[in-house]
Amino acid sequence: MLVLHIGVDLDNTVLDATSSYLQYYNKASGLSLAPADVNDYYFYRLYGWDNEQRKTVYHKYGYDIHWNSKPFPMAVEILQQLFEKHKISIITARPLLFHEVTVKWLKHHNIPYHNITLTENKLQECISSKVDVLIDDAPHYAEEFALQNKPIILFEQPYNSSVSNDIVYRASNWVQVIKHVDYLDSLS
């Protein structure tokens, strides 16, 4: 019997999306920003782009951005361990346009999961799917979940350092993630 239902984000949680985005955003812009320059969740703004310009670049390079992203250290191994005991749902805000490359990337990296959903409304998805905890990097999702008294493991990124709440469990690596999951499991 699976114990917890865990929602897992991909970009900057399971994988280093920042480096991949920067590679292609730099190519499109002629700039040469580095990961150390990123301090905003919506880092396309660092290029001076509005959301429409971002969409144009993202639709042109999105497949390559997602395919060429590298998993964070221990993410694959720990997700494989979690899959043995818990229900794993990949819940990403990627557009449906990138569903196929997302599934191919997960398969290529041997990341097991029970289901996958591409949605920007992660809170509603987690409520309707009865997710017990979400692992994510986005500050706005952490705040939404905390307001609903739903635990979230917040994968640390420079742009989410201001989020603070007793129900937000911070993790800077996947070893810390599994420790938080084990703690939450002990409460259930």
Residue pairs with C-beta under 8 A, 6 or more apart in sequence:
2 85
2 86
2 87
3 85
3 86
3 185
3 188
4 85
4 86
4 87
4 132
4 133
4 181
4 184
4 185
4 188
5 86
5 87
5 89
5 129
5 130
5 131
5 132
6 82
6 86
6 87
6 88
6 89
6 131
6 132
6 133
6 134
6 135
6 181
7 89
7 90
7 91
7 122
7 125
7 126
7 129
7 131
7 133
7 134
7 135
7 136
8 14
8 79
8 88
8 89
8 90
8 91
8 113
8 134
8 135
9 90
9 91
9 92
9 93
9 122
9 134
9 135
9 136
9 137
9 138
9 141
9 155
10 17
10 90
10 92
10 94
10 102
11 17
11 69
11 92
11 93
11 94
11 137
12 18
12 137
12 155
12 157
13 72
13 135
13 136
13 137
13 155
14 71
14 72
14 75
14 79
14 111
15 69
15 70
15 71
15 72
15 75
15 105
16 69
16 70
16 71
16 72
17 65
17 66
17 69
18 35
18 38
18 43
18 157
19 35
19 69
19 70
20 64
20 65
20 66
20 68
20 69
20 70
21 43
21 65
22 33
22 34
22 35
22 38
23 65
23 68
24 57
24 61
24 64
24 65
25 31
25 33
25 43
25 44
25 47
25 57
25 61
26 32
26 33
27 61
28 57
28 60
28 61
29 47
29 49
29 57
31 47
33 46
33 47
37 46
38 46
38 158
38 159
39 158
39 159
40 46
40 159
41 137
41 138
41 139
41 140
41 157
41 159
41 160
43 159
44 51
44 53
44 54
44 57
44 58
49 57
58 65
59 97
62 95
62 97
62 98
62 101
63 98
63 101
66 94
66 98
66 101
66 102
66 105
67 101
67 104
67 105
69 105
71 109
71 111
72 173
72 174
73 173
73 174
74 173
74 174
74 175
75 111
75 174
76 109
76 110
76 111
77 174
78 174
78 175
78 177
78 178
79 88
79 111
79 112
79 113
79 174
80 110
80 111
80 112
81 178
82 88
82 178
82 181
83 112
83 113
83 114
85 185
86 181
86 185
87 114
88 112
88 113
88 114
89 113
89 114
89 115
89 116
89 117
89 129
89 131
90 102
90 106
90 113
90 115
90 116
90 117
91 116
91 117
91 119
91 122
91 125
91 126
91 131
91 134
92 102
92 116
92 117
92 118
92 119
93 118
93 119
93 120
93 122
93 138
94 102
94 118
95 118
96 118
98 118
99 116
99 118
102 116
102 118
103 116
106 113
106 116
115 129
117 125
117 129
119 125
122 134
122 136
122 141
122 144
123 141
123 144
123 145
123 148
123 150
125 131
126 134
126 145
126 150
127 148
127 150
132 151
132 184
132 188
133 150
133 151
133 152
133 153
133 181
133 184
134 141
134 145
134 150
134 151
134 152
134 153
135 152
135 153
135 155
135 171
135 177
136 142
136 152
136 153
136 154
136 155
137 154
137 155
137 156
137 157
137 160
138 160
139 154
139 159
139 160
139 162
139 163
141 152
142 152
142 154
142 160
142 163
142 165
142 168
143 163
143 165
145 151
145 152
145 167
145 168
146 152
146 163
146 165
146 167
146 168
149 167
150 167
151 167
151 168
151 169
151 184
152 167
152 168
152 169
153 169
153 170
153 171
153 177
153 180
153 181
154 160
154 163
154 168
154 169
154 170
154 171
155 171
155 172
155 177
156 170
156 171
156 172
169 180
169 183
169 184
170 176
171 177
171 179
171 180
